[in-house]
Amino acid sequence: MNLPERERAVVPWEKSSDYLLALDHPDGAPKAKFFTDHGFRREQPNELVDALFRHGQEHSVIKMQETPWGTRYTVEGNMRLPDGSEHLVQTVWQFDVGTDFPRLITAHAV
């Protein structure tokens, strides 16, 4: 199964720069370490935004979960990283209650 409405998926800019690339974020630091160790940079968050969007477009949903905030979809597949390596990554997307498009919640290496 593909991510529903994947062509309308949104990756908030601040999700990449202030969370997934923020080595000083209390929750995001381990994720930021992975992404920055493989060549993504906080000063260039659009590169990660584009990679996360492509990930949601190209790979299959492995889990769907209903939450009080909306329906979440976990997508898993290999991501090519700026350093030339390729790693298995999960992205989590949510259809917030009252919306009709997926929004990136988080991403991490598997």
All heavy atoms as an XYZ file, in Angstrom:
897
protein
N       0.852     -1.182      0.000
C       0.000      0.000      0.000
C       0.896      1.243      0.000
O       1.876      1.317      0.728
C      -0.890     -0.027      1.243
C      -1.578      1.269      1.541
S      -2.515      1.130      3.099
C      -3.109      2.766      3.213
N       0.530      2.200     -0.816
C       1.233      3.479     -0.843
C       0.603      4.454      0.144
O      -0.560      4.284      0.542
C       1.170      4.086     -2.236
C       1.984      3.308     -3.243
O       3.023      2.764     -2.920
N       1.507      3.237     -4.465
N       1.360      5.463      0.511
C       0.848      6.522      1.368
C      -0.295      7.220      0.647
O      -0.110      7.713     -0.472
C       1.976      7.516      1.674
C       1.618      8.711      2.540
C       1.257      8.252      3.958
C       2.791      9.695      2.577
N      -1.500      7.251      1.247
C      -2.617      7.936      0.595
C      -2.293      9.418      0.384
O      -1.620     10.045      1.200
C      -3.775      7.778      1.593
C      -3.400      6.607      2.442
C      -1.900      6.629      2.516
N      -2.765      9.939     -0.745
C      -2.569     11.361     -1.077
C      -1.104     11.776     -1.020
O      -0.764     12.912     -0.704
C      -3.411     12.250     -0.147
C      -4.900     12.028     -0.243
C      -5.479     12.413     -1.595
O      -4.995     13.371     -2.227
O      -6.426     11.726     -2.031
N      -0.219     10.836     -1.346
C       1.218     11.094     -1.197
C       1.702     12.270     -2.028
O       2.657     12.942     -1.649
C       2.021      9.841     -1.482
C       1.952      9.326     -2.885
C       2.717      7.998     -2.994
N       2.771      7.526     -4.346
C       1.819      6.827     -4.942
N       0.726      6.514     -4.277
N       1.954      6.438     -6.191
N       1.044     12.541     -3.153
C       1.457     13.677     -3.975
C       1.160     15.013     -3.291
O       1.708     16.039     -3.670
C       0.807     13.613     -5.364
C      -0.696     13.787     -5.368
C      -1.497     12.558     -4.932
O      -0.927     11.450     -4.836
O      -2.698     12.713     -4.684
N       0.342     14.995     -2.256
C      -0.005     16.210     -1.504
C       0.697     16.262     -0.150
O       0.414     17.126      0.677
C      -1.519     16.266     -1.308
C      -2.265     16.369     -2.638
C      -3.767     16.391     -2.469
N      -4.150     17.513     -1.625
C      -5.156     17.463     -0.750
N      -5.857     16.364     -0.612
N      -5.459     18.511     -0.031
N       1.620     15.344      0.089
C       2.322     15.266      1.374
C       3.073     16.563      1.670
O       3.585     17.223      0.766
C       3.287     14.090      1.371
N       3.123     16.881      2.947
C       3.789     18.104      3.406
C       4.903     17.725      4.374
O       4.693     16.958      5.309
C       2.777     19.028      4.119
C       3.466     20.224      4.742
C       1.691     19.471      3.153
N       6.090     18.280      4.117
C       7.216     18.138      5.030
C       7.508     19.542      5.549
O       8.109     20.347      4.851
C       8.470     17.563      4.337
C       9.621     17.454      5.326
C       8.157     16.213      3.708
N       7.036     19.865      6.760
C       7.269     21.214      7.283
C       8.766     21.514      7.376
O       9.547     20.706      7.881
C       6.630     21.182      8.673
C       5.639     20.065      8.614
C       6.251     19.052      7.681
N       9.151     22.665      6.869
C      10.549     23.090      6.862
C      11.134     23.024      8.271
O      12.234     22.529      8.471
C      10.639     24.502      6.296
C      12.023     25.031      6.192
C      12.909     24.796      5.180
C      12.697     25.857      7.141
N      14.084     25.438      5.446
C      13.980     26.100      6.634
C      12.340     26.414      8.359
C      14.915     26.870      7.319
C      13.266     27.188      9.032
C      14.529     27.401      8.506
N      10.367     23.491      9.258
C      10.873     23.502     10.637
C      11.050     22.088     11.206
O      11.849     21.866     12.096
C       9.994     24.344     11.565
C       8.570     23.875     11.698
C       7.630     24.347     10.590
O       8.059     25.073      9.683
O       6.457     23.943     10.629
N      10.336     21.124     10.659
C      10.499     19.737     11.104
C      11.903     19.246     10.748
O      12.531     18.530     11.518
C       9.446     18.833     10.455
C       9.477     17.395     10.889
C       9.154     17.187     12.344
C       7.683     17.339     12.623
N       7.320     16.933     13.996
N      12.410     19.674      9.604
C      13.766     19.262      9.243
C      14.805     20.108      9.968
O      15.700     19.576     10.623
C      13.972     19.326      7.729
O      13.906     20.649      7.269
N      14.688     21.419      9.911
C      15.748     22.272     10.463
C      15.757     22.314     11.988
O      16.830     22.323     12.599
C      15.627     23.690      9.913
O      14.427     24.286     10.341
N      14.593     22.335     12.602
C      14.528     22.514     14.060
C      14.346     21.213     14.835
O      14.262     21.238     16.065
C      13.392     23.473     14.423
C      13.610     24.870     13.859
O      14.762     25.193     13.515
O      12.632     25.626     13.756
N      14.276     20.089     14.133
C      14.076     18.814     14.819
C      15.020     17.738     14.270
O      15.919     17.288     14.966
C      12.614     18.388     14.681
C      12.266     17.063     15.302
C      12.436     16.825     16.664
C      11.754     16.027     14.533
C      12.118     15.588     17.230
C      11.425     14.805     15.086
C      11.609     14.592     16.434
O      11.295     13.376     16.990
N      14.845     17.356     13.017
C      15.613     16.247     12.463
C      17.071     16.598     12.162
O      17.890     15.706     11.967
C      14.938     15.721     11.204
C      13.577     15.058     11.430
C      12.924     14.710     10.099
C      13.711     13.824     12.306
N      17.403     17.883     12.139
C      18.787     18.303     11.920
C      19.340     19.092     13.097
O      20.414     19.680     13.006
C      18.893     19.137     10.634
C      18.610     18.373      9.340
C      18.591     19.329      8.157
C      19.621     17.263      9.129
N      18.619     19.094     14.217
C      19.013     19.886     15.390
C      19.700     18.988     16.417
O      19.039     18.269     17.169
C      17.793     20.568     15.994
N      21.007     19.050     16.440
C      21.774     18.226     17.378
C      21.521     18.588     18.834
O      21.815     17.802     19.731
C      23.271     18.341     17.061
C      23.692     17.708     15.743
C      25.108     18.137     15.373
C      23.573     16.196     15.797
N      20.941     19.764     19.080
C      20.664     20.204     20.446
C      19.197     19.985     20.850
O      18.798     20.351     21.950
C      21.035     21.677     20.615
C      20.304     22.599     19.639
O      19.675     22.101     18.677
O      20.379     23.822     19.823
N      18.399     19.363     19.996
C      16.983     19.127     20.318
C      16.891     17.945     21.282
O      17.493     16.891     21.050
C      16.191     18.832     19.047
C      14.718     18.841     19.266
N      14.051     17.785     19.840
C      13.790     19.787     19.008
C      12.761     18.075     19.912
N      12.578     19.286     19.408
N      16.122     18.071     22.376
C      16.062     16.994     23.373
C      15.548     15.657     22.822
O      15.983     14.597     23.272
C      15.131     17.529     24.455
C      14.535     18.781     23.942
C      15.329     19.229     22.757
N      14.635     15.681     21.870
C      14.112     14.442     21.289
C      14.723     14.123     19.930
O      14.849     12.960     19.568
C      12.589     14.516     21.136
C      11.880     14.671     22.467
O      12.318     14.035     23.444
O      10.899     15.439     22.523
N      15.071     15.141     19.188
C      15.546     14.941     17.825
C      17.034     14.699     17.678
O      17.496     14.301     16.603
N      17.815     14.915     18.732
C      19.279     14.824     18.622
C      19.784     13.495     18.046
O      20.650     13.513     17.165
C      19.934     15.121     19.962
N      19.285     12.333     18.490
C      19.790     11.082     17.904
C      19.476     10.976     16.403
O      20.283     10.471     15.628
C      19.069      9.990     18.690
C      18.653     10.639     19.960
C      18.382     12.069     19.617
N      18.323     11.475     16.017
C      17.958     11.463     14.596
C      18.851     12.430     13.837
O      19.335     12.125     12.741
C      16.484     11.824     14.444
C      15.575     10.829     15.125
C      14.178     11.362     15.273
C      13.395     10.394     16.155
N      12.059     10.849     16.427
N      19.072     13.596     14.428
C      19.930     14.598     13.796
C      21.347     14.069     13.624
O      21.992     14.332     12.604
C      19.935     15.882     14.631
N      21.833     13.327     14.594
C      23.175     12.760     14.485
C      23.263     11.841     13.279
O      24.226     11.911     12.498
C      23.563     12.006     15.753
C      24.959     11.399     15.649
C      25.544     11.071     16.974
C      26.924     10.439     16.912
N      27.741     10.645     15.755
N      22.265     10.985     13.092
C      22.255     10.100     11.929
C      22.253     10.914     10.633
O      23.092     10.688      9.750
C      21.038      9.160     11.961
C      20.831      8.434     10.663
C      21.617      7.344     10.336
C      19.874      8.870      9.761
C      21.455      6.687      9.115
C      19.703      8.217      8.543
C      20.490      7.128      8.223
N      21.323     11.843     10.507
C      21.197     12.595      9.258
C      22.425     13.471      8.984
O      22.906     13.524      7.853
C      19.906     13.416      9.241
C      18.668     12.570      9.053
C      17.693     12.505     10.030
C      18.478     11.820      7.899
C      16.559     11.722      9.870
C      17.354     11.021      7.722
C      16.384     10.983      8.701
N      22.959     14.138     10.001
C      24.133     14.989      9.784
C      25.397     14.150      9.561
O      26.257     14.550      8.778
C      24.340     16.004     10.927
O      24.509     15.308     12.160
C      23.174     16.969     11.015
N      25.505     13.009     10.219
C      26.661     12.130      9.988
C      26.717     11.650      8.535
O      27.784     11.280      8.045
C      26.619     10.911     10.908
C      27.091     11.205     12.321
O      27.563     12.331     12.589
O      26.968     10.290     13.168
N      25.576     11.651      7.860
C      25.522     11.177      6.476
C      25.391     12.312      5.465
O      25.045     12.065      4.306
C      24.401     10.151      6.323
C      24.714      8.871      7.028
N      25.641      7.966      6.551
C      24.280      8.372      8.212
C      25.735      6.953      7.390
N      24.926      7.178      8.412
N      25.666     13.545      5.894
C      25.817     14.629      4.937
C      24.731     15.674      4.867
O      24.893     16.673      4.171
N      23.599     15.474      5.550
C      22.588     16.534      5.574
C      23.072     17.632      6.515
O      23.786     17.363      7.491
C      21.235     15.997      6.043
C      20.560     15.109      5.031
C      20.512     13.739      5.212
C      19.969     15.647      3.902
C      19.888     12.907      4.291
C      19.340     14.825      2.968
C      19.305     13.462      3.161
N      22.690     18.884      6.250
C      23.136     20.024      7.045
C      21.963     20.888      7.475
O      21.056     21.151      6.682
C      24.118     20.891      6.247
C      25.387     20.170      5.859
C      26.303     20.006      7.077
N      27.397     19.102      6.799
C      27.508     17.877      7.302
N      26.616     17.388      8.115
N      28.537     17.116      7.013
N      22.022     21.336      8.700
C      20.967     22.209      9.239
C      20.863     23.498      8.429
O      19.788     24.074      8.298
C      21.255     22.520     10.712
C      20.078     23.152     11.418
C      20.300     23.258     12.903
N      19.078     23.692     13.567
C      18.987     23.887     14.853
N      20.025     23.672     15.636
N      17.847     24.283     15.392
N      21.985     23.944      7.877
C      22.000     25.174      7.085
C      21.332     24.990      5.722
O      21.073     25.965      5.029
C      23.442     25.658      6.870
C      24.207     25.938      8.137
C      24.748     24.655      8.811
O      25.010     23.654      8.123
O      24.901     24.683     10.046
N      21.093     23.747      5.337
C      20.460     23.437      4.051
C      19.313     22.448      4.262
O      19.332     21.324      3.754
C      21.492     22.846      3.088
C      22.621     23.794      2.761
C      23.693     23.111      1.941
O      24.091     21.979      2.223
N      24.160     23.793      0.923
N      18.285     22.847      5.012
C      17.210     21.902      5.348
C      16.406     21.423      4.150
O      15.815     20.350      4.199
C      16.337     22.686      6.329
C      16.596     24.119      5.993
C      18.040     24.173      5.567
N      16.395     22.189      3.063
C      15.599     21.776      1.905
C      16.078     20.460      1.313
O      15.289     19.717      0.739
C      15.588     22.865      0.834
C      14.709     24.026      1.235
O      13.861     23.899      2.120
N      14.923     25.163      0.618
N      17.358     20.151      1.452
C      17.873     18.888      0.940
C      17.217     17.716      1.683
O      16.805     16.729      1.069
C      19.388     18.836      1.088
C      20.015     17.662      0.383
C      21.532     17.687      0.422
O      22.133     18.547      1.082
O      22.126     16.797     -0.220
N      17.083     17.830      2.994
C      16.412     16.787      3.765
C      14.912     16.789      3.489
O      14.301     15.728      3.349
C      16.683     16.934      5.263
C      16.038     15.873      6.157
C      16.467     14.456      5.762
C      16.355     16.134      7.626
N      14.317     17.963      3.388
C      12.883     18.052      3.061
C      12.605     17.293      1.766
O      11.671     16.485      1.691
C      12.427     19.529      2.952
C      11.053     19.631      2.309
C      12.425     20.196      4.320
N      13.405     17.530      0.743
C      13.206     16.850     -0.542
C      13.384     15.340     -0.413
O      12.609     14.572     -0.983
C      14.184     17.389     -1.589
C      13.903     18.836     -1.975
O      12.801     19.342     -1.679
O      14.807     19.468     -2.570
N      14.404     14.901      0.332
C      14.651     13.466      0.503
C      13.506     12.789      1.249
O      13.096     11.673      0.908
C      15.969     13.245      1.242
N      12.969     13.455      2.261
C      11.856     12.889      3.030
C      10.591     12.818      2.179
O       9.853     11.829      2.236
C      11.620     13.717      4.289
C      12.750     13.668      5.315
C      12.554     14.740      6.378
C      12.872     12.297      5.940
N      10.346     13.845      1.393
C       9.187     13.843      0.496
C       9.305     12.680     -0.491
O       8.354     11.915     -0.672
C       9.081     15.178     -0.240
C       7.911     15.247     -1.176
C       6.636     15.507     -0.698
C       8.077     15.031     -2.537
C       5.541     15.558     -1.557
C       7.001     15.080     -3.399
C       5.735     15.340     -2.913
N      10.478     12.523     -1.111
C      10.689     11.421     -2.061
C      10.483     10.069     -1.371
O       9.892      9.147     -1.950
C      12.089     11.486     -2.668
C      12.223     12.438     -3.820
C      13.523     12.256     -4.592
N      14.701     12.161     -3.748
C      15.384     13.205     -3.263
N      14.999     14.424     -3.535
N      16.458     13.010     -2.508
N      10.967      9.953     -0.142
C      10.813      8.697      0.602
C       9.330      8.339      0.729
O       8.936      7.194      0.503
C      11.465      8.834      1.978
C      11.567      7.554      2.723
N      10.559      7.107      3.560
C      12.547      6.617      2.770
C      10.921      5.951      4.080
N      12.128      5.634      3.617
N       8.521      9.311      1.083
C       7.085      9.073      1.212
C       6.409      8.743     -0.104
O       5.390      8.044     -0.134
N       6.977      9.215     -1.198
C       6.426      8.952     -2.528
C       6.786      7.559     -3.036
O       5.985      6.918     -3.712
C       6.986      9.973     -3.542
C       6.729     11.413     -3.215
C       5.265     11.761     -3.238
O       4.603     11.590     -4.246
N       4.750     12.207     -2.120
N       8.000      7.123     -2.732
C       8.571      5.948     -3.391
C       8.400      4.629     -2.648
O       8.543      3.567     -3.257
C      10.070      6.178     -3.614
C      10.352      7.341     -4.550
C      11.826      7.717     -4.614
O      12.633      7.133     -3.851
O      12.156      8.606     -5.414
N       8.123      4.669     -1.356
C       8.116      3.434     -0.573
C       6.726      3.111     -0.033
O       5.834      3.946     -0.033
C       9.140      3.527      0.555
C      10.534      3.730      0.046
N      11.223      2.766     -0.657
C      11.353      4.797      0.104
C      12.404      3.218     -0.998
N      12.514      4.461     -0.542
N       6.596      1.898      0.460
C       5.288      1.393      0.892
C       5.037      1.616      2.377
O       5.967      1.642      3.188
C       5.200     -0.111      0.611
O       5.295     -0.347     -0.764
N       3.766      1.708      2.701
C       3.311      1.795      4.083
C       3.477      0.417      4.720
O       3.061     -0.591      4.154
C       1.835      2.233      4.146
C       1.271      2.111      5.556
C       1.672      3.652      3.617
N       4.092      0.384      5.909
C       4.241     -0.892      6.614
C       3.340     -0.956      7.850
O       3.168     -2.018      8.438
C       5.705     -1.165      7.023
C       6.219     -0.100      7.988
C       6.590     -1.290      5.794
C       7.460     -0.506      8.756
N       2.777      0.201      8.247
C       1.925      0.227      9.443
C       0.974      1.419      9.353
O       1.358      2.494      8.898
C       2.812      0.364     10.688
C       2.063      0.414     11.992
C       3.049      0.579     13.153
C       2.343      0.768     14.471
N       3.303      1.029     15.562
N      -0.248      1.207      9.805
C      -1.238      2.269      9.903
C      -1.785      2.245     11.324
O      -2.032      1.162     11.875
C      -2.362      2.036      8.906
C      -3.384      3.143      8.861
S      -4.644      2.773      7.627
C      -6.024      2.531      8.705
N      -1.953      3.416     11.926
C      -2.403      3.478     13.319
C      -3.336      4.673     13.504
O      -3.020      5.792     13.099
C      -1.182      3.628     14.227
C      -1.489      3.797     15.679
C      -0.219      4.046     16.501
O       0.863      4.264     15.976
N      -0.381      4.031     17.801
N      -4.467      4.420     14.148
C      -5.384      5.501     14.504
C      -4.932      6.096     15.836
O      -4.636      5.345     16.776
C      -6.818      4.985     14.624
C      -7.415      4.488     13.330
C      -7.596      5.569     12.284
O      -7.746      6.762     12.640
O      -7.585      5.220     11.090
N      -4.850      7.413     15.922
C      -4.482      8.099     17.156
C      -5.521      9.182     17.425
O      -6.299      9.524     16.529
C      -3.084      8.747     17.061
O      -3.168      9.929     16.254
C      -2.052      7.780     16.495
N      -5.529      9.759     18.617
C      -6.455     10.864     18.884
C      -6.195     12.087     17.992
O      -7.073     12.926     17.821
C      -6.187     11.221     20.350
C      -5.568      9.995     20.941
C      -4.815      9.339     19.819
N      -4.999     12.172     17.412
C      -4.623     13.331     16.593
C      -4.822     13.094     15.110
O      -4.700     14.005     14.307
C      -3.168     13.712     16.868
C      -2.952     13.930     18.319
C      -3.219     15.071     19.036
C      -2.483     12.972     19.260
N      -2.932     14.869     20.362
C      -2.474     13.578     20.538
C      -2.057     11.649     19.166
C      -2.064     12.927     21.686
C      -1.644     10.994     20.318
C      -1.650     11.637     21.549
N      -5.077     11.850     14.716
C      -5.279     11.520     13.320
C      -4.726     10.150     12.986
O      -4.225      9.434     13.855
N      -4.796      9.790     11.716
C      -4.305      8.499     11.251
C      -2.839      8.628     10.865
O      -2.471      9.518     10.097
C      -5.122      8.007     10.045
O      -6.503      8.002     10.399
C      -4.702      6.615      9.622
N      -2.011      7.722     11.395
C      -0.573      7.730     11.118
C      -0.208      6.561     10.221
O      -0.713      5.450     10.395
C       0.233      7.632     12.408
C       0.179      8.894     13.198
C       1.122      8.864     14.360
N       0.947     10.106     15.122
C       1.465     10.329     16.294
N       2.216      9.409     16.866
N       1.251     11.473     16.900
N       0.708      6.846      9.314
C       1.222      5.840      8.390
C       2.736      5.808      8.510
O       3.390      6.848      8.412
C       0.851      6.199      6.952
C      -0.624      6.168      6.680
C      -1.423      7.286      6.931
C      -1.236      5.025      6.167
C      -2.787      7.265      6.676
C      -2.596      4.998      5.919
C      -3.366      6.120      6.175
O      -4.712      6.095      5.928
N       3.289      4.617      8.704
C       4.735      4.443      8.725
C       5.155      3.883      7.380
O       4.630      2.862      6.928
C       5.157      3.491      9.859
O       4.710      4.029     11.105
C       6.669      3.328      9.896
N       6.093      4.578      6.753
C       6.620      4.194      5.446
C       8.070      3.759      5.658
O       8.812      4.411      6.395
C       6.540      5.385      4.464
C       7.222      5.062      3.147
C       5.080      5.792      4.246
N       8.470      2.668      5.022
C       9.837      2.164      5.203
C      10.469      1.853      3.856
O       9.824      1.294      2.974
C       9.814      0.905      6.064
C      11.199      0.361      6.384
C      11.126     -0.814      7.341
O      10.998     -0.587      8.548
O      11.188     -1.966      6.849
N      11.732      2.231      3.736
C      12.484      1.931      2.526
C      13.863      2.546      2.587
O      14.174      3.330      3.493
N      14.695      2.194      1.625
C      16.050      2.727      1.576
C      16.049      4.177      1.116
O      15.283      4.555      0.229
C      16.928      1.900      0.640
C      17.307      0.574      1.253
O      17.421      0.452      2.463
N      17.484     -0.430      0.425
N      16.923      4.960      1.731
C      17.090      6.360      1.358
C      18.548      6.567      0.978
O      19.446      6.167      1.714
C      16.723      7.283      2.532
C      16.914      8.756      2.233
S      16.601      9.832      3.677
C      14.817      9.854      3.671
N      18.760      7.161     -0.194
C      20.116      7.541     -0.590
C      20.448      8.833      0.139
O      19.675      9.776      0.148
C      20.232      7.746     -2.089
C      21.581      8.297     -2.455
C      22.244      7.844     -3.707
N      22.059      6.533     -4.220
C      22.860      5.499     -3.950
N      23.867      5.632     -3.127
N      22.649      4.338     -4.516
N      21.623      8.831      0.771
C      22.047      9.956      1.601
C      23.142     10.745      0.890
O      23.802     10.240     -0.018
C      22.521      9.415      2.948
C      21.438      8.595      3.679
C      22.030      7.817      4.823
C      20.307      9.472      4.126
N      23.326     12.011      1.277
C      24.298     12.861      0.579
C      25.725     12.317      0.545
O      26.483     12.634     -0.375
C      24.248     14.178      1.353
C      22.899     14.210      1.961
C      22.576     12.767      2.281
N      26.102     11.496      1.508
C      27.461     10.951      1.513
C      27.606      9.755      0.563
O      28.661      9.130      0.494
C      27.904     10.567      2.925
C      27.113      9.404      3.518
O      26.198      8.864      2.850
O      27.402      9.039      4.666
N      26.539      9.440     -0.175
C      26.578      8.350     -1.140
C      26.121      7.017     -0.598
O      25.951      6.063     -1.348
N      25.904      6.930      0.708
C      25.439      5.673      1.293
C      23.923      5.560      1.144
O      23.238      6.514      0.776
C      25.834      5.591      2.773
O      25.169      6.577      3.530
N      23.437      4.379      1.430
C      22.005      4.112      1.385
C      21.644      3.367      2.665
O      22.315      2.413      3.033
C      21.697      3.259      0.157
C      20.247      3.191     -0.183
C      20.021      2.544     -1.533
O      20.346      3.166     -2.559
O      19.526      1.400     -1.540
N      20.593      3.842      3.348
C      20.183      3.235      4.619
C      18.677      3.034      4.652
O      17.925      3.807      4.049
C      20.603      4.115      5.801
C      22.066      4.104      6.066
N      22.671      3.185      6.893
C      23.058      4.876      5.585
C      23.963      3.407      6.919
N      24.229      4.437      6.127
N      18.264      2.046      5.412
C      16.843      1.809      5.639
C      16.330      2.874      6.604
O      16.885      3.067      7.689
C      16.632      0.408      6.218
C      15.195     -0.079      6.311
C      14.539     -0.132      4.929
C      15.154     -1.458      6.959
N      15.288      3.565      6.186
C      14.722      4.674      6.952
C      13.217      4.486      7.043
O      12.584      3.976      6.112
C      15.059      6.031      6.266
C      14.296      7.190      6.882
C      16.558      6.289      6.319
N      12.662      4.883      8.179
C      11.208      4.957      8.337
C      10.811      6.424      8.431
O      11.466      7.203      9.133
C      10.738      4.246      9.596
C      10.774      2.752      9.501
C      10.197      2.064     10.725
O       9.884      2.682     11.738
N      10.074      0.751     10.652
N       9.749      6.777      7.711
C       9.133      8.086      7.867
C       7.725      7.845      8.393
O       7.090      6.843      8.063
C       9.077      8.863      6.536
O       8.458      8.060      5.520
C      10.472      9.277      6.084
N       7.261      8.752      9.238
C       5.919      8.640      9.806
C       5.129      9.863      9.377
O       5.566     11.004      9.564
C       5.959      8.526     11.346
C       4.546      8.401     11.908
C       6.820      7.341     11.773
N       3.978      9.613      8.795
C       3.120     10.647      8.232
C       1.774     10.593      8.939
O       1.296      9.516      9.278
C       2.927     10.401      6.740
C       4.209     10.314      5.997
C       5.010      9.221      5.870
C       4.871     11.365      5.314
N       6.120      9.526      5.128
C       6.062     10.842      4.768
C       4.560     12.709      5.093
C       6.944     11.610      4.019
C       5.436     13.469      4.342
C       6.618     12.925      3.824
N       1.164     11.743      9.125
C      -0.134     11.785      9.812
C      -1.123     12.638      9.040
O      -0.792     13.732      8.584
C       0.051     12.365     11.215
C      -1.236     12.448     12.013
C      -0.955     12.810     13.448
O      -0.480     11.975     14.197
N      -1.244     14.039     13.829
N      -2.329     12.106      8.920
C      -3.466     12.888      8.457
C      -4.079     13.477      9.718
O      -4.791     12.773     10.443
C      -4.488     12.007      7.734
C      -4.136     11.683      6.321
C      -3.159     10.736      6.037
C      -4.776     12.317      5.278
C      -2.832     10.423      4.729
C      -4.454     12.012      3.964
C      -3.474     11.062      3.691
N      -3.753     14.722     10.025
C      -4.312     15.350     11.222
C      -5.829     15.346     11.127
O      -6.396     15.455     10.027
C      -3.804     16.792     11.360
C      -2.308     16.859     11.610
O      -1.784     16.019     12.363
O      -1.661     17.771     11.053
N      -6.499     15.234     12.264
C      -7.954     15.274     12.294
C      -8.422     16.523     11.549
O      -7.913     17.628     11.771
C      -8.471     15.283     13.754
C      -9.971     15.527     13.791
C      -8.113     13.978     14.451
N      -9.341     16.332     10.612
C      -9.893     17.445      9.854
C      -9.101     17.831      8.611
O      -9.469     18.780      7.924
N      -8.016     17.106      8.308
C      -7.255     17.405      7.093
C      -7.355     16.244      6.113
O      -7.772     15.142      6.473
C      -5.757     17.669      7.393
O      -5.157     16.467      7.882
C      -5.588     18.794      8.397
N      -6.966     16.505      4.863
C      -7.036     15.461      3.838
C      -5.696     15.265      3.124
O      -5.650     14.906      1.963
C      -8.152     15.773      2.842
C      -7.943     17.091      2.117
O      -6.975     17.828      2.433
O      -8.742     17.389      1.206
N      -4.607     15.531      3.835
C      -3.272     15.335      3.276
C      -2.334     14.880      4.393
O      -2.538     15.210      5.557
C      -2.740     16.630      2.637
C      -2.641     17.771      3.610
C      -1.478     17.981      4.343
C      -3.715     18.626      3.809
C      -1.384     19.022      5.254
C      -3.629     19.665      4.718
C      -2.461     19.863      5.444
N      -1.287     14.123      4.053
C      -0.344     13.648      5.071
C       0.725     14.698      5.386
O       1.224     15.383      4.500
C       0.272     12.406      4.421
C       0.168     12.647      2.952
C      -1.042     13.489      2.751
N       1.066     14.759      6.658
C       2.106     15.670      7.162
C       3.172     14.815      7.834
O       2.854     13.913      8.607
C       1.494     16.646      8.160
C       2.484     17.578      8.838
C       1.762     18.538      9.785
N       1.082     17.865     10.883
C       1.640     17.557     12.056
N       2.909     17.844     12.286
N       0.929     16.978     12.997
N       4.431     15.116      7.543
C       5.522     14.358      8.163
C       5.548     14.611      9.653
O       5.515     15.767     10.096
C       6.871     14.765      7.566
C       8.041     13.975      8.170
C       8.162     12.604      7.533
C       9.329     14.749      8.040
N       5.622     13.531     10.434
C       5.734     13.612     11.893
C       7.187     13.400     12.321
O       7.714     14.157     13.123
C       4.840     12.531     12.571
C       3.379     12.744     12.201
C       5.036     12.512     14.068
C       2.812     14.065     12.681
N       7.824     12.381     11.769
C       9.223     12.105     12.150
C       9.848     11.179     11.106
O       9.157     10.649     10.224
C       9.320     11.485     13.559
O      10.679     11.513     13.990
C       8.778     10.076     13.607
N      11.140     10.983     11.254
C      11.897     10.057     10.423
C      13.085      9.558     11.221
O      13.601     10.281     12.079
C      12.381     10.754      9.153
N      13.488      8.326     10.956
C      14.644      7.783     11.657
C      15.199      6.584     10.901
O      14.506      5.940     10.116
C      14.286      7.381     13.098
C      13.204      6.343     13.166
N      13.458      5.004     13.134
C      11.855      6.480     13.250
C      12.300      4.345     13.212
N      11.318      5.216     13.267
N      16.459      6.293     11.160
C      17.097      5.109     10.581
C      16.582      3.871     11.295
O      16.254      3.921     12.485
C      18.608      5.200     10.736
N      16.508      2.780     10.575
C      16.046      1.519     11.144
C      17.250      0.655     11.443
O      18.176      0.581     10.689
C      15.092      0.790     10.172
C      14.654     -0.540     10.731
C      13.901      1.669      9.870
